[in-house]
């Protein structure tokens, strides 16, 4: 959430924490802004990781107006994936879901996410969810299935939600089949880490 606060920030970043903010075009130059995380706790050493509304703002900033092959906005897809995680999803998983395509589909880096205040576990999960150059789709799925630690578990949760959303919105039968074949593999890997 953006809050107008005259003492804070520049025209497009939080003056307290440096979070890149998607300031509405007509508002540039009309004041300073601070993110809701900074206003809740302005002491950097004690500040909590970004909350979901800030993660959505970061995704919107990174994605700009980028669209998926289905022509939907990338940021909308991220929100749909976060929703598909269900009502018991952790804030960490929801943040990873909304940001899951940022590294793959924009110019943003892990460093950009870190400077924006994103929790390390979230950007590590986003990194796991980012398909690497030259990586086949099945190698990508296997890498997610075998990713270690909390970031790996979160990545699997997000990928299950992503595949579920993507099956419904697939733009071709080939993609739908790919997602349908991958889903049980990631679900199986997730079940073993949760058990």
LINMO-V136474 format. One record per backbone hydrogen bond with DSSP energy under -1.0 kcal/mol. CO is the residue of the C=O (numbers start at 1). NH is the residue of the N-H. E is the energy in kcal/mol with one decimal. If there is no record, write none. Layout:
[[CO NH E] [CO NH E]]
This chain:
[[1 36 -1.3] [3 34 -1.9] [5 8 -2.2] [12 21 -2.0] [14 18 -1.7] [19 14 -2.6] [21 23 -1.8] [24 27 -2.3] [25 28 -1.1] [27 30 -2.4] [32 5 -2.4] [33 15 -1.6] [34 3 -1.8] [35 39 -2.0] [36 40 -2.0] [37 41 -1.5] [43 46 -1.6] [43 47 -1.0] [51 55 -2.3] [52 56 -2.5] [53 57 -1.7] [54 58 -2.5] [55 59 -2.6] [56 60 -2.7] [57 61 -2.2] [58 62 -2.7] [59 63 -3.3] [60 64 -1.8] [63 66 -2.8] [66 74 -2.3] [68 71 -2.5] [72 68 -3.2] [73 77 -2.0] [74 78 -2.3] [75 79 -2.0] [76 80 -2.4] [77 81 -2.5] [78 82 -2.3] [79 83 -2.4] [80 84 -2.1] [83 86 -1.7] [86 89 -1.5] [90 94 -2.4] [91 95 -2.6] [92 96 -2.3] [93 97 -2.4] [94 98 -2.2] [95 99 -1.5] [99 102 -1.9] [101 105 -2.3] [102 106 -1.1] [109 113 -1.9] [110 114 -2.7] [111 115 -2.8] [112 116 -1.3] [113 118 -2.2] [114 117 -1.8] [117 50 -1.3] [119 123 -2.2] [120 124 -2.2] [121 125 -2.1] [122 126 -2.6] [123 127 -1.9] [124 128 -2.1] [125 129 -2.1] [127 130 -1.2] [132 135 -2.0] [136 140 -2.3] [137 141 -2.3] [138 142 -2.5] [139 143 -2.3] [140 144 -2.1] [141 145 -2.5] [142 146 -1.8] [148 152 -1.3] [149 153 -2.0] [150 154 -2.7] [151 155 -2.4] [152 156 -2.1] [153 157 -2.3] [154 158 -2.7] [155 159 -2.6] [156 160 -2.4] [157 161 -1.9] [158 162 -3.0] [159 163 -3.0] [160 164 -2.2] [161 165 -2.4] [162 166 -2.8] [163 167 -2.4] [164 168 -1.2] [165 169 -1.4] [172 176 -2.2] [173 177 -2.6] [174 178 -2.1] [175 179 -2.6] [176 180 -2.7] [177 181 -2.3] [178 182 -1.8] [179 183 -2.2] [182 186 -2.0] [183 187 -2.6] [184 188 -2.3] [185 189 -2.0] [186 190 -2.4] [187 191 -2.5] [188 192 -1.6] [189 193 -1.4] [190 194 -2.2] [191 195 -1.8]]
